[in-house]
Amino acid sequence: MGTLKEVKCGETVTVSKINGSGAIKKRIMDMGITKGVDIFVRKVAPLGDPVEITVRGYELSLRKADAEMIEVQ
């Protein structure tokens, strides 16, 4: 499908892959975003940054650059 950055408000997607390496990838995974987890996009700011999501039962805000690293389907 694409990246989390491209998902519209109100959609639910499943993580297929996390791009990036090192500390950035580890930080994303520490927030609970791992392969196979469902993500509901709650809000997207007018300029696209940040993206507010619900993952594993809690709300989380991601920068546009971080959302771009998360491939979803």
mmCIF file of the N, C-alpha and C atoms, coordinates in Angstrom:
data_MODEL
# 
_entry.id   MODEL 
# 
loop_
_atom_site.group_PDB 
_atom_site.id 
_atom_site.type_symbol 
_atom_site.label_atom_id 
_atom_site.label_alt_id 
_atom_site.label_comp_id 
_atom_site.label_asym_id 
_atom_site.label_entity_id 
_atom_site.label_seq_id 
_atom_site.pdbx_PDB_ins_code 
_atom_site.Cartn_x 
_atom_site.Cartn_y 
_atom_site.Cartn_z 
_atom_site.occupancy 
_atom_site.B_iso_or_equiv 
_atom_site.pdbx_formal_charge 
_atom_site.auth_seq_id 
_atom_site.auth_comp_id 
_atom_site.auth_asym_id 
_atom_site.auth_atom_id 
_atom_site.pdbx_PDB_model_num 
ATOM 1   N N  . MET A 1 1  ? 0.824  -1.201 0.000  1.00 0.00 ? 1  MET A N  1 
ATOM 2   C CA . MET A 1 1  ? 0.000  0.000  0.000  1.00 0.00 ? 1  MET A CA 1 
ATOM 3   C C  . MET A 1 1  ? 0.861  1.255  0.000  1.00 0.00 ? 1  MET A C  1 
ATOM 4   N N  . GLY A 1 2  ? 1.798  1.349  0.926  1.00 0.00 ? 2  GLY A N  1 
ATOM 5   C CA . GLY A 1 2  ? 2.640  2.536  1.000  1.00 0.00 ? 2  GLY A CA 1 
ATOM 6   C C  . GLY A 1 2  ? 3.159  2.720  2.405  1.00 0.00 ? 2  GLY A C  1 
ATOM 7   N N  . THR A 1 3  ? 3.357  3.980  2.778  1.00 0.00 ? 3  THR A N  1 
ATOM 8   C CA . THR A 1 3  ? 3.879  4.272  4.115  1.00 0.00 ? 3  THR A CA 1 
ATOM 9   C C  . THR A 1 3  ? 2.770  4.836  5.002  1.00 0.00 ? 3  THR A C  1 
ATOM 10  N N  . LEU A 1 4  ? 3.032  4.866  6.291  1.00 0.00 ? 4  LEU A N  1 
ATOM 11  C CA . LEU A 1 4  ? 2.062  5.394  7.249  1.00 0.00 ? 4  LEU A CA 1 
ATOM 12  C C  . LEU A 1 4  ? 1.780  6.870  6.983  1.00 0.00 ? 4  LEU A C  1 
ATOM 13  N N  . LYS A 1 5  ? 2.726  7.578  6.429  1.00 0.00 ? 5  LYS A N  1 
ATOM 14  C CA . LYS A 1 5  ? 2.555  8.994  6.103  1.00 0.00 ? 5  LYS A CA 1 
ATOM 15  C C  . LYS A 1 5  ? 1.432  9.206  5.086  1.00 0.00 ? 5  LYS A C  1 
ATOM 16  N N  . GLU A 1 6  ? 1.197  8.231  4.211  1.00 0.00 ? 6  GLU A N  1 
ATOM 17  C CA . GLU A 1 6  ? 0.213  8.364  3.136  1.00 0.00 ? 6  GLU A CA 1 
ATOM 18  C C  . GLU A 1 6  ? -1.195 7.936  3.538  1.00 0.00 ? 6  GLU A C  1 
ATOM 19  N N  . VAL A 1 7  ? -1.357 7.343  4.724  1.00 0.00 ? 7  VAL A N  1 
ATOM 20  C CA . VAL A 1 7  ? -2.654 6.843  5.165  1.00 0.00 ? 7  VAL A CA 1 
ATOM 21  C C  . VAL A 1 7  ? -3.548 8.011  5.569  1.00 0.00 ? 7  VAL A C  1 
ATOM 22  N N  . LYS A 1 8  ? -4.809 7.942  5.190  1.00 0.00 ? 8  LYS A N  1 
ATOM 23  C CA . LYS A 1 8  ? -5.775 8.995  5.497  1.00 0.00 ? 8  LYS A CA 1 
ATOM 24  C C  . LYS A 1 8  ? -6.335 8.821  6.904  1.00 0.00 ? 8  LYS A C  1 
ATOM 25  N N  . CYS A 1 9  ? -6.849 9.896  7.453  1.00 0.00 ? 9  CYS A N  1 
ATOM 26  C CA . CYS A 1 9  ? -7.449 9.905  8.778  1.00 0.00 ? 9  CYS A CA 1 
ATOM 27  C C  . CYS A 1 9  ? -8.653 8.960  8.816  1.00 0.00 ? 9  CYS A C  1 
ATOM 28  N N  . GLY A 1 10 ? -8.742 8.142  9.882  1.00 0.00 ? 10 GLY A N  1 
ATOM 29  C CA . GLY A 1 10 ? -9.854 7.215  10.043 1.00 0.00 ? 10 GLY A CA 1 
ATOM 30  C C  . GLY A 1 10 ? -9.601 5.822  9.515  1.00 0.00 ? 10 GLY A C  1 
ATOM 31  N N  . GLU A 1 11 ? -8.477 5.579  8.878  1.00 0.00 ? 11 GLU A N  1 
ATOM 32  C CA . GLU A 1 11 ? -8.163 4.265  8.320  1.00 0.00 ? 11 GLU A CA 1 
ATOM 33  C C  . GLU A 1 11 ? -7.365 3.432  9.313  1.00 0.00 ? 11 GLU A C  1 
ATOM 34  N N  . THR A 1 12 ? -7.544 2.108  9.212  1.00 0.00 ? 12 THR A N  1 
ATOM 35  C CA . THR A 1 12 ? -6.752 1.164  9.997  1.00 0.00 ? 12 THR A CA 1 
ATOM 36  C C  . THR A 1 12 ? -5.872 0.378  9.046  1.00 0.00 ? 12 THR A C  1 
ATOM 37  N N  . VAL A 1 13 ? -4.600 0.271  9.362  1.00 0.00 ? 13 VAL A N  1 
ATOM 38  C CA . VAL A 1 13 ? -3.635 -0.435 8.513  1.00 0.00 ? 13 VAL A CA 1 
ATOM 39  C C  . VAL A 1 13 ? -2.804 -1.379 9.362  1.00 0.00 ? 13 VAL A C  1 
ATOM 40  N N  . THR A 1 14 ? -2.091 -2.282 8.699  1.00 0.00 ? 14 THR A N  1 
ATOM 41  C CA . THR A 1 14 ? -1.210 -3.229 9.374  1.00 0.00 ? 14 THR A CA 1 
ATOM 42  C C  . THR A 1 14 ? 0.225  -2.970 8.940  1.00 0.00 ? 14 THR A C  1 
ATOM 43  N N  . VAL A 1 15 ? 1.135  -2.967 9.898  1.00 0.00 ? 15 VAL A N  1 
ATOM 44  C CA . VAL A 1 15 ? 2.552  -2.719 9.607  1.00 0.00 ? 15 VAL A CA 1 
ATOM 45  C C  . VAL A 1 15 ? 3.130  -3.929 8.882  1.00 0.00 ? 15 VAL A C  1 
ATOM 46  N N  . SER A 1 16 ? 3.777  -3.691 7.746  1.00 0.00 ? 16 SER A N  1 
ATOM 47  C CA . SER A 1 16 ? 4.409  -4.777 7.003  1.00 0.00 ? 16 SER A CA 1 
ATOM 48  C C  . SER A 1 16 ? 5.931  -4.745 7.121  1.00 0.00 ? 16 SER A C  1 
ATOM 49  N N  . LYS A 1 17 ? 6.501  -3.550 7.338  1.00 0.00 ? 17 LYS A N  1 
ATOM 50  C CA . LYS A 1 17 ? 7.962  -3.439 7.426  1.00 0.00 ? 17 LYS A CA 1 
ATOM 51  C C  . LYS A 1 17 ? 8.336  -2.093 8.035  1.00 0.00 ? 17 LYS A C  1 
ATOM 52  N N  . ILE A 1 18 ? 9.438  -2.089 8.770  1.00 0.00 ? 18 ILE A N  1 
ATOM 53  C CA . ILE A 1 18 ? 9.973  -0.833 9.296  1.00 0.00 ? 18 ILE A CA 1 
ATOM 54  C C  . ILE A 1 18 ? 11.332 -0.602 8.658  1.00 0.00 ? 18 ILE A C  1 
ATOM 55  N N  . ASN A 1 19 ? 11.433 0.480  7.901  1.00 0.00 ? 19 ASN A N  1 
ATOM 56  C CA . ASN A 1 19 ? 12.704 0.835  7.267  1.00 0.00 ? 19 ASN A CA 1 
ATOM 57  C C  . ASN A 1 19 ? 13.556 1.613  8.261  1.00 0.00 ? 19 ASN A C  1 
ATOM 58  N N  . GLY A 1 20 ? 14.769 1.887  7.886  1.00 0.00 ? 20 GLY A N  1 
ATOM 59  C CA . GLY A 1 20 ? 15.672 2.600  8.778  1.00 0.00 ? 20 GLY A CA 1 
ATOM 60  C C  . GLY A 1 20 ? 16.587 1.612  9.474  1.00 0.00 ? 20 GLY A C  1 
ATOM 61  N N  . SER A 1 21 ? 17.486 2.153  10.273 1.00 0.00 ? 21 SER A N  1 
ATOM 62  C CA . SER A 1 21 ? 18.421 1.277  10.976 1.00 0.00 ? 21 SER A CA 1 
ATOM 63  C C  . SER A 1 21 ? 18.869 1.933  12.264 1.00 0.00 ? 21 SER A C  1 
ATOM 64  N N  . GLY A 1 22 ? 19.481 1.130  13.100 1.00 0.00 ? 22 GLY A N  1 
ATOM 65  C CA . GLY A 1 22 ? 20.083 1.641  14.324 1.00 0.00 ? 22 GLY A CA 1 
ATOM 66  C C  . GLY A 1 22 ? 19.088 2.191  15.319 1.00 0.00 ? 22 GLY A C  1 
ATOM 67  N N  . ALA A 1 23 ? 19.428 3.334  15.896 1.00 0.00 ? 23 ALA A N  1 
ATOM 68  C CA . ALA A 1 23 ? 18.664 3.928  16.987 1.00 0.00 ? 23 ALA A CA 1 
ATOM 69  C C  . ALA A 1 23 ? 17.254 4.339  16.565 1.00 0.00 ? 23 ALA A C  1 
ATOM 70  N N  . ILE A 1 24 ? 17.102 4.807  15.339 1.00 0.00 ? 24 ILE A N  1 
ATOM 71  C CA . ILE A 1 24 ? 15.785 5.251  14.881 1.00 0.00 ? 24 ILE A CA 1 
ATOM 72  C C  . ILE A 1 24 ? 14.818 4.070  14.798 1.00 0.00 ? 24 ILE A C  1 
ATOM 73  N N  . LYS A 1 25 ? 15.258 2.987  14.199 1.00 0.00 ? 25 LYS A N  1 
ATOM 74  C CA . LYS A 1 25 ? 14.408 1.792  14.086 1.00 0.00 ? 25 LYS A CA 1 
ATOM 75  C C  . LYS A 1 25 ? 14.080 1.233  15.471 1.00 0.00 ? 25 LYS A C  1 
ATOM 76  N N  . LYS A 1 26 ? 15.066 1.216  16.358 1.00 0.00 ? 26 LYS A N  1 
ATOM 77  C CA . LYS A 1 26 ? 14.847 0.710  17.713 1.00 0.00 ? 26 LYS A CA 1 
ATOM 78  C C  . LYS A 1 26 ? 13.839 1.573  18.466 1.00 0.00 ? 26 LYS A C  1 
ATOM 79  N N  . ARG A 1 27 ? 13.915 2.887  18.296 1.00 0.00 ? 27 ARG A N  1 
ATOM 80  C CA . ARG A 1 27 ? 12.992 3.801  18.974 1.00 0.00 ? 27 ARG A CA 1 
ATOM 81  C C  . ARG A 1 27 ? 11.559 3.570  18.509 1.00 0.00 ? 27 ARG A C  1 
ATOM 82  N N  . ILE A 1 28 ? 11.378 3.378  17.198 1.00 0.00 ? 28 ILE A N  1 
ATOM 83  C CA . ILE A 1 28 ? 10.043 3.102  16.656 1.00 0.00 ? 28 ILE A CA 1 
ATOM 84  C C  . ILE A 1 28 ? 9.507  1.786  17.214 1.00 0.00 ? 28 ILE A C  1 
ATOM 85  N N  . MET A 1 29 ? 10.347 0.760  17.253 1.00 0.00 ? 29 MET A N  1 
ATOM 86  C CA . MET A 1 29 ? 9.920  -0.536 17.768 1.00 0.00 ? 29 MET A CA 1 
ATOM 87  C C  . MET A 1 29 ? 9.644  -0.476 19.274 1.00 0.00 ? 29 MET A C  1 
ATOM 88  N N  . ASP A 1 30 ? 10.395 0.333  20.021 1.00 0.00 ? 30 ASP A N  1 
ATOM 89  C CA . ASP A 1 30 ? 10.162 0.495  21.453 1.00 0.00 ? 30 ASP A CA 1 
ATOM 90  C C  . ASP A 1 30 ? 8.817  1.151  21.746 1.00 0.00 ? 30 ASP A C  1 
ATOM 91  N N  . MET A 1 31 ? 8.298  1.910  20.791 1.00 0.00 ? 31 MET A N  1 
ATOM 92  C CA . MET A 1 31 ? 6.979  2.534  20.957 1.00 0.00 ? 31 MET A CA 1 
ATOM 93  C C  . MET A 1 31 ? 5.848  1.539  20.716 1.00 0.00 ? 31 MET A C  1 
ATOM 94  N N  . GLY A 1 32 ? 6.179  0.307  20.347 1.00 0.00 ? 32 GLY A N  1 
ATOM 95  C CA . GLY A 1 32 ? 5.158  -0.714 20.133 1.00 0.00 ? 32 GLY A CA 1 
ATOM 96  C C  . GLY A 1 32 ? 4.788  -0.929 18.680 1.00 0.00 ? 32 GLY A C  1 
ATOM 97  N N  . ILE A 1 33 ? 5.474  -0.249 17.788 1.00 0.00 ? 33 ILE A N  1 
ATOM 98  C CA . ILE A 1 33 ? 5.187  -0.395 16.358 1.00 0.00 ? 33 ILE A CA 1 
ATOM 99  C C  . ILE A 1 33 ? 6.103  -1.482 15.817 1.00 0.00 ? 33 ILE A C  1 
ATOM 100 N N  . THR A 1 34 ? 5.541  -2.661 15.621 1.00 0.00 ? 34 THR A N  1 
ATOM 101 C CA . THR A 1 34 ? 6.295  -3.803 15.106 1.00 0.00 ? 34 THR A CA 1 
ATOM 102 C C  . THR A 1 34 ? 5.529  -4.427 13.944 1.00 0.00 ? 34 THR A C  1 
ATOM 103 N N  . LYS A 1 35 ? 6.189  -5.304 13.222 1.00 0.00 ? 35 LYS A N  1 
ATOM 104 C CA . LYS A 1 35 ? 5.583  -5.953 12.067 1.00 0.00 ? 35 LYS A CA 1 
ATOM 105 C C  . LYS A 1 35 ? 4.332  -6.723 12.495 1.00 0.00 ? 35 LYS A C  1 
ATOM 106 N N  . GLY A 1 36 ? 3.237  -6.520 11.758 1.00 0.00 ? 36 GLY A N  1 
ATOM 107 C CA . GLY A 1 36 ? 1.992  -7.233 12.015 1.00 0.00 ? 36 GLY A CA 1 
ATOM 108 C C  . GLY A 1 36 ? 1.015  -6.530 12.932 1.00 0.00 ? 36 GLY A C  1 
ATOM 109 N N  . VAL A 1 37 ? 1.412  -5.443 13.573 1.00 0.00 ? 37 VAL A N  1 
ATOM 110 C CA . VAL A 1 37 ? 0.518  -4.735 14.492 1.00 0.00 ? 37 VAL A CA 1 
ATOM 111 C C  . VAL A 1 37 ? -0.416 -3.811 13.702 1.00 0.00 ? 37 VAL A C  1 
ATOM 112 N N  . ASP A 1 38 ? -1.662 -3.678 14.179 1.00 0.00 ? 38 ASP A N  1 
ATOM 113 C CA . ASP A 1 38 ? -2.634 -2.791 13.538 1.00 0.00 ? 38 ASP A CA 1 
ATOM 114 C C  . ASP A 1 38 ? -2.479 -1.376 14.075 1.00 0.00 ? 38 ASP A C  1 
ATOM 115 N N  . ILE A 1 39 ? -2.598 -0.408 13.170 1.00 0.00 ? 39 ILE A N  1 
ATOM 116 C CA . ILE A 1 39 ? -2.493 1.009  13.529 1.00 0.00 ? 39 ILE A CA 1 
ATOM 117 C C  . ILE A 1 39 ? -3.719 1.730  12.998 1.00 0.00 ? 39 ILE A C  1 
ATOM 118 N N  . PHE A 1 40 ? -4.387 2.481  13.878 1.00 0.00 ? 40 PHE A N  1 
ATOM 119 C CA . PHE A 1 40 ? -5.524 3.316  13.492 1.00 0.00 ? 40 PHE A CA 1 
ATOM 120 C C  . PHE A 1 40 ? -5.058 4.765  13.451 1.00 0.00 ? 40 PHE A C  1 
ATOM 121 N N  . VAL A 1 41 ? -5.249 5.421  12.313 1.00 0.00 ? 41 VAL A N  1 
ATOM 122 C CA . VAL A 1 41 ? -4.835 6.821  12.165 1.00 0.00 ? 41 VAL A CA 1 
ATOM 123 C C  . VAL A 1 41 ? -5.961 7.710  12.678 1.00 0.00 ? 41 VAL A C  1 
ATOM 124 N N  . ARG A 1 42 ? -5.729 8.368  13.822 1.00 0.00 ? 42 ARG A N  1 
ATOM 125 C CA . ARG A 1 42 ? -6.753 9.206  14.465 1.00 0.00 ? 42 ARG A CA 1 
ATOM 126 C C  . ARG A 1 42 ? -6.838 10.592 13.841 1.00 0.00 ? 42 ARG A C  1 
ATOM 127 N N  . LYS A 1 43 ? -5.702 11.256 13.710 1.00 0.00 ? 43 LYS A N  1 
ATOM 128 C CA . LYS A 1 43 ? -5.669 12.620 13.183 1.00 0.00 ? 43 LYS A CA 1 
ATOM 129 C C  . LYS A 1 43 ? -4.396 12.837 12.383 1.00 0.00 ? 43 LYS A C  1 
ATOM 130 N N  . VAL A 1 44 ? -4.499 13.733 11.427 1.00 0.00 ? 44 VAL A N  1 
ATOM 131 C CA . VAL A 1 44 ? -3.312 14.182 10.694 1.00 0.00 ? 44 VAL A CA 1 
ATOM 132 C C  . VAL A 1 44 ? -3.345 15.704 10.731 1.00 0.00 ? 44 VAL A C  1 
ATOM 133 N N  . ALA A 1 45 ? -2.276 16.309 11.180 1.00 0.00 ? 45 ALA A N  1 
ATOM 134 C CA . ALA A 1 45 ? -2.208 17.767 11.262 1.00 0.00 ? 45 ALA A CA 1 
ATOM 135 C C  . ALA A 1 45 ? -2.341 18.376 9.870  1.00 0.00 ? 45 ALA A C  1 
ATOM 136 N N  . PRO A 1 46 ? -2.808 19.620 9.777  1.00 0.00 ? 46 PRO A N  1 
ATOM 137 C CA . PRO A 1 46 ? -3.017 20.259 8.466  1.00 0.00 ? 46 PRO A CA 1 
ATOM 138 C C  . PRO A 1 46 ? -1.812 20.210 7.529  1.00 0.00 ? 46 PRO A C  1 
ATOM 139 N N  . LEU A 1 47 ? -0.624 20.339 8.069  1.00 0.00 ? 47 LEU A N  1 
ATOM 140 C CA . LEU A 1 47 ? 0.569  20.275 7.223  1.00 0.00 ? 47 LEU A CA 1 
ATOM 141 C C  . LEU A 1 47 ? 1.178  18.879 7.205  1.00 0.00 ? 47 LEU A C  1 
ATOM 142 N N  . GLY A 1 48 ? 0.496  17.898 7.831  1.00 0.00 ? 48 GLY A N  1 
ATOM 143 C CA . GLY A 1 48 ? 0.957  16.518 7.801  1.00 0.00 ? 48 GLY A CA 1 
ATOM 144 C C  . GLY A 1 48 ? 1.910  16.132 8.912  1.00 0.00 ? 48 GLY A C  1 
ATOM 145 N N  . ASP A 1 49 ? 2.218  17.054 9.799  1.00 0.00 ? 49 ASP A N  1 
ATOM 146 C CA . ASP A 1 49 ? 3.186  16.758 10.857 1.00 0.00 ? 49 ASP A CA 1 
ATOM 147 C C  . ASP A 1 49 ? 2.691  17.339 12.166 1.00 0.00 ? 49 ASP A C  1 
ATOM 148 N N  . PRO A 1 50 ? 2.377  16.581 13.182 1.00 0.00 ? 50 PRO A N  1 
ATOM 149 C CA . PRO A 1 50 ? 2.535  15.130 13.328 1.00 0.00 ? 50 PRO A CA 1 
ATOM 150 C C  . PRO A 1 50 ? 1.301  14.343 12.907 1.00 0.00 ? 50 PRO A C  1 
ATOM 151 N N  . VAL A 1 51 ? 1.451  13.031 12.951 1.00 0.00 ? 51 VAL A N  1 
ATOM 152 C CA . VAL A 1 51 ? 0.367  12.093 12.684 1.00 0.00 ? 51 VAL A CA 1 
ATOM 153 C C  . VAL A 1 51 ? 0.010  11.455 14.023 1.00 0.00 ? 51 VAL A C  1 
ATOM 154 N N  . GLU A 1 52 ? -1.254 11.526 14.410 1.00 0.00 ? 52 GLU A N  1 
ATOM 155 C CA . GLU A 1 52 ? -1.677 10.933 15.677 1.00 0.00 ? 52 GLU A CA 1 
ATOM 156 C C  . GLU A 1 52 ? -2.313 9.572  15.387 1.00 0.00 ? 52 GLU A C  1 
ATOM 157 N N  . ILE A 1 53 ? -1.777 8.524  16.039 1.00 0.00 ? 53 ILE A N  1 
ATOM 158 C CA . ILE A 1 53 ? -2.233 7.160  15.787 1.00 0.00 ? 53 ILE A CA 1 
ATOM 159 C C  . ILE A 1 53 ? -2.610 6.469  17.090 1.00 0.00 ? 53 ILE A C  1 
ATOM 160 N N  . THR A 1 54 ? -3.372 5.378  16.961 1.00 0.00 ? 54 THR A N  1 
ATOM 161 C CA . THR A 1 54 ? -3.642 4.498  18.091 1.00 0.00 ? 54 THR A CA 1 
ATOM 162 C C  . THR A 1 54 ? -2.996 3.163  17.764 1.00 0.00 ? 54 THR A C  1 
ATOM 163 N N  . VAL A 1 55 ? -2.121 2.708  18.650 1.00 0.00 ? 55 VAL A N  1 
ATOM 164 C CA . VAL A 1 55 ? -1.423 1.442  18.463 1.00 0.00 ? 55 VAL A CA 1 
ATOM 165 C C  . VAL A 1 55 ? -1.372 0.718  19.800 1.00 0.00 ? 55 VAL A C  1 
ATOM 166 N N  . ARG A 1 56 ? -1.766 -0.540 19.794 1.00 0.00 ? 56 ARG A N  1 
ATOM 167 C CA . ARG A 1 56 ? -1.763 -1.372 21.013 1.00 0.00 ? 56 ARG A CA 1 
ATOM 168 C C  . ARG A 1 56 ? -2.524 -0.738 22.168 1.00 0.00 ? 56 ARG A C  1 
ATOM 169 N N  . GLY A 1 57 ? -3.599 0.004  21.849 1.00 0.00 ? 57 GLY A N  1 
ATOM 170 C CA . GLY A 1 57 ? -4.462 0.564  22.878 1.00 0.00 ? 57 GLY A CA 1 
ATOM 171 C C  . GLY A 1 57 ? -4.052 1.913  23.441 1.00 0.00 ? 57 GLY A C  1 
ATOM 172 N N  . TYR A 1 58 ? -3.040 2.549  22.889 1.00 0.00 ? 58 TYR A N  1 
ATOM 173 C CA . TYR A 1 58 ? -2.683 3.880  23.374 1.00 0.00 ? 58 TYR A CA 1 
ATOM 174 C C  . TYR A 1 58 ? -2.428 4.826  22.213 1.00 0.00 ? 58 TYR A C  1 
ATOM 175 N N  . GLU A 1 59 ? -2.564 6.127  22.492 1.00 0.00 ? 59 GLU A N  1 
ATOM 176 C CA . GLU A 1 59 ? -2.363 7.148  21.470 1.00 0.00 ? 59 GLU A CA 1 
ATOM 177 C C  . GLU A 1 59 ? -0.899 7.532  21.390 1.00 0.00 ? 59 GLU A C  1 
ATOM 178 N N  . LEU A 1 60 ? -0.471 7.819  20.182 1.00 0.00 ? 60 LEU A N  1 
ATOM 179 C CA . LEU A 1 60 ? 0.926  8.138  19.928 1.00 0.00 ? 60 LEU A CA 1 
ATOM 180 C C  . LEU A 1 60 ? 0.990  9.158  18.802 1.00 0.00 ? 60 LEU A C  1 
ATOM 181 N N  . SER A 1 61 ? 1.869  10.121 18.905 1.00 0.00 ? 61 SER A N  1 
ATOM 182 C CA . SER A 1 61 ? 2.091  11.096 17.839 1.00 0.00 ? 61 SER A CA 1 
ATOM 183 C C  . SER A 1 61 ? 3.454  10.833 17.218 1.00 0.00 ? 61 SER A C  1 
ATOM 184 N N  . LEU A 1 62 ? 3.474  10.773 15.893 1.00 0.00 ? 62 LEU A N  1 
ATOM 185 C CA . LEU A 1 62 ? 4.713  10.520 15.159 1.00 0.00 ? 62 LEU A CA 1 
ATOM 186 C C  . LEU A 1 62 ? 5.032  11.678 14.233 1.00 0.00 ? 62 LEU A C  1 
ATOM 187 N N  . ARG A 1 63 ? 6.297  11.974 14.106 1.00 0.00 ? 63 ARG A N  1 
ATOM 188 C CA . ARG A 1 63 ? 6.722  12.960 13.116 1.00 0.00 ? 63 ARG A CA 1 
ATOM 189 C C  . ARG A 1 63 ? 6.530  12.381 11.720 1.00 0.00 ? 63 ARG A C  1 
ATOM 190 N N  . LYS A 1 64 ? 6.413  13.254 10.763 1.00 0.00 ? 64 LYS A N  1 
ATOM 191 C CA . LYS A 1 64 ? 6.236  12.844 9.379  1.00 0.00 ? 64 LYS A CA 1 
ATOM 192 C C  . LYS A 1 64 ? 7.409  11.994 8.904  1.00 0.00 ? 64 LYS A C  1 
ATOM 193 N N  . ALA A 1 65 ? 8.618  12.319 9.321  1.00 0.00 ? 65 ALA A N  1 
ATOM 194 C CA . ALA A 1 65 ? 9.812  11.571 8.915  1.00 0.00 ? 65 ALA A CA 1 
ATOM 195 C C  . ALA A 1 65 ? 9.776  10.146 9.462  1.00 0.00 ? 65 ALA A C  1 
ATOM 196 N N  . ASP A 1 66 ? 9.273  9.983  10.703 1.00 0.00 ? 66 ASP A N  1 
ATOM 197 C CA . ASP A 1 66 ? 9.174  8.651  11.283 1.00 0.00 ? 66 ASP A CA 1 
ATOM 198 C C  . ASP A 1 66 ? 8.065  7.848  10.615 1.00 0.00 ? 66 ASP A C  1 
ATOM 199 N N  . ALA A 1 67 ? 6.936  8.487  10.319 1.00 0.00 ? 67 ALA A N  1 
ATOM 200 C CA . ALA A 1 67 ? 5.816  7.813  9.669  1.00 0.00 ? 67 ALA A CA 1 
ATOM 201 C C  . ALA A 1 67 ? 6.200  7.331  8.277  1.00 0.00 ? 67 ALA A C  1 
ATOM 202 N N  . GLU A 1 68 ? 7.112  8.026  7.638  1.00 0.00 ? 68 GLU A N  1 
ATOM 203 C CA . GLU A 1 68 ? 7.568  7.662  6.302  1.00 0.00 ? 68 GLU A CA 1 
ATOM 204 C C  . GLU A 1 68 ? 8.387  6.366  6.304  1.00 0.00 ? 68 GLU A C  1 
ATOM 205 N N  . MET A 1 69 ? 8.974  6.015  7.442  1.00 0.00 ? 69 MET A N  1 
ATOM 206 C CA . MET A 1 69 ? 9.786  4.800  7.554  1.00 0.00 ? 69 MET A CA 1 
ATOM 207 C C  . MET A 1 69 ? 8.957  3.529  7.762  1.00 0.00 ? 69 MET A C  1 
ATOM 208 N N  . ILE A 1 70 ? 7.675  3.701  8.073  1.00 0.00 ? 70 ILE A N  1 
ATOM 209 C CA . ILE A 1 70 ? 6.819  2.561  8.403  1.00 0.00 ? 70 ILE A CA 1 
ATOM 210 C C  . ILE A 1 70 ? 5.977  2.178  7.193  1.00 0.00 ? 70 ILE A C  1 
ATOM 211 N N  . GLU A 1 71 ? 6.264  1.012  6.613  1.00 0.00 ? 71 GLU A N  1 
ATOM 212 C CA . GLU A 1 71 ? 5.482  0.530  5.474  1.00 0.00 ? 71 GLU A CA 1 
ATOM 213 C C  . GLU A 1 71 ? 4.268  -0.220 5.990  1.00 0.00 ? 71 GLU A C  1 
ATOM 214 N N  . VAL A 1 72 ? 3.110  0.067  5.385  1.00 0.00 ? 72 VAL A N  1 
ATOM 215 C CA . VAL A 1 72 ? 1.858  -0.535 5.829  1.00 0.00 ? 72 VAL A CA 1 
ATOM 216 C C  . VAL A 1 72 ? 1.100  -1.128 4.651  1.00 0.00 ? 72 VAL A C  1 
ATOM 217 N N  . GLN A 1 73 ? 0.111  -1.967 4.991  1.00 0.00 ? 73 GLN A N  1 
ATOM 218 C CA . GLN A 1 73 ? -0.771 -2.533 3.956  1.00 0.00 ? 73 GLN A CA 1 
ATOM 219 C C  . GLN A 1 73 ? -2.198 -2.501 4.433  1.00 0.00 ? 73 GLN A C  1 
# 
